[in-house]
Every structure is written in C-alpha cells, then in structure tokens.
Amino acid sequence: MGVLFNPLLIPIAAILMTVIIVGIVFWYNAREKELQYHQEMRVREMEHQRRMKELELEVEKVKAQQGRAA
C-alpha cells in the first residue's frame, strides 16, 4: 500500500498526463497539415495533367497544320 500512496506519484502522473496531452495535440496538428499538404499536391497534380493535355492538343494542331502545308 505504500507504493500506491507515494507522494511523488501524483506530480509524476500529472506531468506525464500533460506530456501525453501536448503530444496528442501536436500529432493532431501535424496530421492536419500533412493532409492539407497532400490535398494541395493533388490539386497541383490535376492542374499539371490538365495543362499537359492542353499542350498535347496544341502539338497535334501544329503537326496537322504542318502536314497540310507540306
């Protein structure tokens, strides 16, 4: 029973609980930033793919015009 009522146990438990709570908050914030970053990268990737398709169409138009001119 002496171990359960050790006066040092309460402050250690309080510090440990605070560290755990702060760790969870930091992890949550980091996860939110990571998800936001992934979403932004996905949007950029989609914009890049759209632009590449537009450029491919332009190249095909130029080739078709050169074929008619020759």
C-alpha atoms as one frame of an Amber mdcrd trajectory, in Angstrom:
protein
   0.000   0.000   0.000   2.984   2.308   0.432   3.591   2.406  -3.310   0.024
   3.457  -4.135   0.176   6.500  -1.865   3.679   7.631  -2.708   3.618  11.475
  -2.670   5.857  11.638  -5.754   3.408   9.594  -7.815   0.817  12.386  -8.187
   3.189  15.042  -9.629   4.811  12.466 -11.922   1.393  11.350 -13.152   0.324
  14.973 -13.703   3.465  15.754 -15.708   3.102  12.556 -17.705  -0.544  13.303
 -18.468   0.392  16.843 -19.592   3.128  15.491 -21.859   0.706  12.983 -23.376
  -1.952  15.650 -23.996   0.569  18.036 -25.582   1.897  15.165 -27.704  -1.591
  14.300 -28.932  -2.291  17.950 -29.822   0.998  18.266 -31.729   0.347  14.975
 -33.542  -3.156  16.115 -34.490  -1.889  19.448 -35.816   0.896  17.753 -37.769
  -1.584  15.287 -39.254  -3.903  18.126 -40.304  -1.002  19.927 -42.010   0.036
  16.700 -43.739  -3.495  16.098 -45.042  -3.713  19.699 -46.250  -0.347  19.338
 -47.999  -1.470  16.127 -49.719  -4.675  17.820 -50.863  -2.741  20.776 -52.287
  -0.351  18.421 -54.073  -3.273  16.503 -55.573  -4.811  19.739 -56.878  -1.464
  20.754 -58.393  -1.091  17.327 -59.974  -4.549  17.574 -61.534  -3.785  21.070
 -62.857  -0.499  19.785 -64.289  -2.244  16.885 -66.034  -4.841  19.275 -67.496
  -2.089  21.565 -68.782  -0.202  18.619 -70.299  -3.343  17.532 -72.177  -3.792
  21.080 -73.475  -0.182  21.117 -74.678  -0.620  17.736 -76.381  -3.648  19.103
 -78.242  -1.651  22.151 -79.317   1.173  19.922 -80.595  -1.314  17.834 -82.574
  -2.820  21.001 -84.091   0.609  22.261 -85.126   1.507  18.890 -86.643  -1.802
  18.829 -88.536  -1.186  22.353 -89.859   2.370  21.441 -90.920   1.033  18.305
 -92.640  -1.449  20.358 -94.648   1.169  22.979 -95.544   3.670  20.428 -96.827
